[in-house]
Amino acid sequence: MSTFLFDKIIFGPVKSRRLGVSLGVNLLPVNKKICTYDCIYCECGFNGDHAAAIPQMPKREEVKYELEKVLKDMQRKGKAPNVITFAGNGEPTIHKDFAAIIEDTIALRNSYSPQARIAVLSNATMTHKPSVFEALKKVDDNILKLDSGLEETIRLLDKPQSAFTLSGLVDNLRKFDGQLIIQTMFVQGHYNGREVDNTTNENVDPWLNLLKDIRPKSVMIYTIERDTPVEGLIKVPLQVLKQIARKVEELGIPTQVSG
């Protein structure tokens, strides 16, 4: 139940289960989560009162200044991140200057840490916007969420906060022509009196069919590691994750498992 928010624009570097030494970029407010999903497993908690005033997001110039300052310092110390990761307190692609910030980040990376990759962790709900779509195509690791092959399960786990259809989401993912990584959070337990388990064949089989259609360059499978905003959720055993991963690899798609 104890969740947290990132209190800086640039955070870390931290050791990521999936990405290595990651320097984080938070484009959302430091005191409020803002997201187009409201996932029941999110380590940042729930979105909160939508009627409350929305705190100001960091300006493009602030992000560039803070990122350059940290990259300069890391270069001076002879350290470098494996990856610069856009994550933070919600969905990074909702920032109005997301595309421009990606351009700034590519330039800074090339100047101070050219070996580092740029990653975006996104729920893919803004990929219908041309500017977001084009920006995501420019990053090294375009990591987009797909938690089930069933729309009902996605609505239970991810709680979309605006108009949503699974078919629409998949249409947008398909447009990347394989230049994306699918990330899927597997969870078991109970929420609001309902069983939660997206590891069942009922969920996994149609998810595999969607992967065949989307043809991502790889898939990231993981489960909860930190506290969640609701009680009743549990980690999926590593053995179960590996069994699912084998089914993905049988499709010819490389798969990374984080238990």
C-alpha positions in Angstrom: 0.0 0.0 0.0 3.0 2.3 0.4 3.5 3.9 -3.0 5.8 6.8 -4.0 6.3 9.6 -6.4 9.5 10.8 -8.1 10.4 14.1 -6.6 12.8 15.4 -9.4 12.8 15.9 -13.1 15.9 13.8 -13.5 16.3 10.9 -11.1 18.9 8.2 -10.5 20.8 6.7 -12.0 19.2 3.5 -10.7 19.7 -0.2 -11.5 16.7 -1.3 -13.6 15.7 -4.9 -13.8 15.1 -4.5 -17.5 17.4 -1.7 -18.8 20.6 -1.7 -16.7 22.0 1.5 -15.3 19.1 3.9 -16.0 19.0 7.7 -15.7 15.3 8.6 -15.3 13.4 11.5 -16.8 10.1 12.5 -15.2 8.0 14.8 -17.4 5.1 14.8 -14.9 4.7 16.9 -11.8 6.8 15.9 -8.8 3.9 16.0 -6.4 1.1 14.3 -8.4 0.6 11.3 -10.7 -1.0 12.1 -14.0 -1.8 9.2 -16.4 -4.2 8.1 -19.0 -4.3 4.7 -17.2 -4.8 4.2 -13.5 -3.3 0.8 -13.1 -4.1 -1.1 -9.9 -0.5 -2.2 -9.6 1.3 1.2 -10.2 4.1 1.9 -7.8 3.2 5.6 -8.0 -0.3 5.0 -6.7 -3.6 6.1 -8.2 -4.2 9.3 -10.1 -6.2 10.9 -7.3 -8.8 13.6 -7.5 -9.3 14.6 -11.1 -11.2 17.7 -10.1 -8.2 19.0 -8.3 -6.0 21.6 -10.0 -3.3 19.9 -12.1 0.2 21.0 -11.0 2.4 22.4 -13.7 4.5 20.0 -15.7 8.2 20.9 -16.1 8.9 23.1 -19.1 10.9 21.9 -22.0 13.8 24.2 -21.1 13.9 22.9 -17.5 14.1 19.3 -18.7 16.9 20.2 -21.1 18.8 22.2 -18.5 18.5 19.5 -15.7 19.4 16.6 -18.1 22.4 18.4 -19.4 23.6 19.2 -15.9 23.5 15.6 -14.8 25.0 14.2 -18.0 27.9 16.7 -17.7 28.5 15.6 -14.1 28.4 11.9 -15.0 30.8 12.5 -17.9 33.2 14.4 -15.6 33.2 11.5 -13.1 33.8 9.0 -15.9 30.4 7.4 -15.4 27.7 6.9 -18.0 24.2 5.5 -18.0 23.3 2.5 -20.1 20.0 4.2 -20.9 18.2 7.5 -20.5 14.6 6.4 -19.6 11.4 8.5 -19.8 9.2 7.2 -17.0 8.2 9.0 -13.8 4.9 9.9 -12.3 2.6 8.8 -15.0 2.4 8.8 -18.8 5.4 10.8 -20.3 3.8 11.2 -23.8 1.0 13.4 -22.5 3.5 16.3 -22.1 2.7 18.9 -24.7 6.3 19.2 -25.7 7.1 15.5 -25.6 8.4 15.4 -29.3 10.6 18.4 -28.8 12.0 17.0 -25.6 12.9 13.8 -27.3 14.8 15.8 -29.9 16.7 17.7 -27.1 17.5 14.4 -25.4 18.9 12.8 -28.6 21.2 15.9 -29.0 22.4 15.8 -25.4 22.9 12.1 -25.5 25.0 12.4 -28.6 27.1 15.1 -27.0 27.7 13.7 -23.5 27.0 10.0 -23.5 26.8 8.7 -27.1 26.8 5.0 -26.1 23.6 5.4 -24.0 20.3 4.3 -25.3 17.1 6.4 -25.0 14.0 4.5 -23.8 10.4 5.5 -23.3 8.1 3.5 -21.0 4.6 4.3 -22.3 1.1 2.8 -22.1 0.7 3.6 -25.8 -2.5 5.5 -25.3 -1.2 8.6 -27.1 0.3 6.8 -30.1 -2.6 8.1 -32.2 -1.0 11.5 -32.1 1.3 12.0 -35.1 3.9 13.9 -33.0 4.1 11.3 -30.3 4.2 8.5 -32.9 7.1 10.1 -34.8 9.0 10.8 -31.6 8.7 7.2 -30.4 10.1 6.0 -33.7 13.3 8.0 -33.0 14.2 6.5 -29.7 16.2 3.3 -29.3 13.8 1.5 -27.0 10.2 2.3 -27.7 8.6 0.2 -24.9 4.8 0.0 -25.0 2.4 -1.7 -22.7 0.0 -4.5 -23.6 -1.2 -6.3 -20.4 -3.6 -8.8 -21.9 -5.3 -10.0 -25.1 -8.7 -9.3 -23.5 -10.1 -5.8 -23.3 -12.0 -6.7 -20.1 -8.8 -7.6 -18.4 -7.1 -4.4 -19.5 -10.0 -2.4 -18.2 -9.6 -4.2 -14.8 -5.9 -4.0 -14.5 -5.1 -0.7 -16.2 -8.3 1.3 -15.8 -8.2 3.5 -18.9 -9.2 7.0 -18.1 -10.5 8.0 -21.5 -12.0 6.5 -24.6 -10.3 3.1 -25.1 -10.7 0.1 -27.3 -8.2 -2.8 -27.5 -8.6 -2.9 -31.3 -7.7 0.8 -31.6 -4.6 0.3 -29.4 -3.4 -2.7 -31.4 -4.0 -0.8 -34.7 -1.6 1.9 -33.4 1.0 -0.6 -32.2 0.9 -2.3 -35.6 1.8 1.0 -37.3 5.3 0.9 -35.8 6.2 -2.0 -38.2 8.0 -3.9 -35.5 10.0 -1.0 -34.2 8.7 -1.4 -30.6 9.1 -3.5 -27.5 6.0 -4.8 -25.8 6.0 -4.8 -22.0 3.5 -6.8 -20.1 2.9 -6.8 -16.4 1.6 -10.2 -15.1 -0.3 -10.0 -11.8 -2.4 -12.4 -9.7 -4.7 -11.8 -6.7 -7.9 -10.0 -6.0 -9.3 -6.5 -6.5 -12.7 -5.1 -5.6 -14.0 -8.6 -5.0 -12.8 -9.8 -8.4 -10.1 -12.3 -9.2 -7.1 -10.8 -11.0 -5.0 -13.2 -13.1 -3.8 -12.3 -16.6 -1.5 -15.4 -16.7 -4.5 -17.7 -17.6 -4.8 -19.3 -21.1 -7.9 -17.2 -21.5 -5.7 -14.1 -21.4 -2.4 -15.3 -22.7 -3.7 -17.1 -25.9 -5.3 -14.0 -27.4 -2.3 -11.9 -26.2 0.0 -14.2 -28.2 -2.2 -13.8 -31.2 -1.9 -10.0 -30.9 1.9 -10.3 -30.6 1.9 -12.3 -33.9 0.0 -9.4 -35.5 2.1 -6.6 -33.9 5.5 -8.4 -34.4 7.5 -6.4 -31.9 11.3 -6.7 -31.9 11.1 -8.1 -28.4 8.8 -8.6 -25.4 9.5 -7.7 -21.7 7.6 -9.9 -19.2 7.6 -8.9 -15.6 5.6 -8.8 -12.4 5.2 -6.5 -9.4 8.3 -5.7 -7.4 7.2 -2.8 -5.1 4.1 -1.9 -3.2 0.9 -1.4 -5.1 -2.0 1.0 -4.3 -4.4 -1.8 -3.4 -4.1 -4.9 -1.2 -4.6 -8.4 -2.6 -2.1 -8.4 -5.5 0.8 -10.8 -5.5 3.9 -11.5 -7.6 3.6 -14.1 -10.3 6.0 -17.0 -9.7 9.1 -16.8 -11.9 8.4 -20.3 -13.3 5.0 -19.1 -14.6 6.6 -16.1 -16.3 9.2 -18.3 -17.9 6.5 -20.6 -19.2 4.7 -17.7 -20.8 8.1 -16.4 -22.2 8.7 -19.8 -23.9 5.4 -19.4 -25.8 6.5 -16.0 -27.0 9.8 -17.3 -28.1 8.1 -20.0 -30.1 6.7 -17.2 -32.2 10.3 -16.1 -32.9 10.2 -13.1 -30.7 13.1 -12.6 -28.2 11.7 -12.3 -24.6 13.2 -10.9 -21.4 11.8 -12.1 -18.0 12.1 -10.1 -14.8 10.7 -12.0 -11.8 
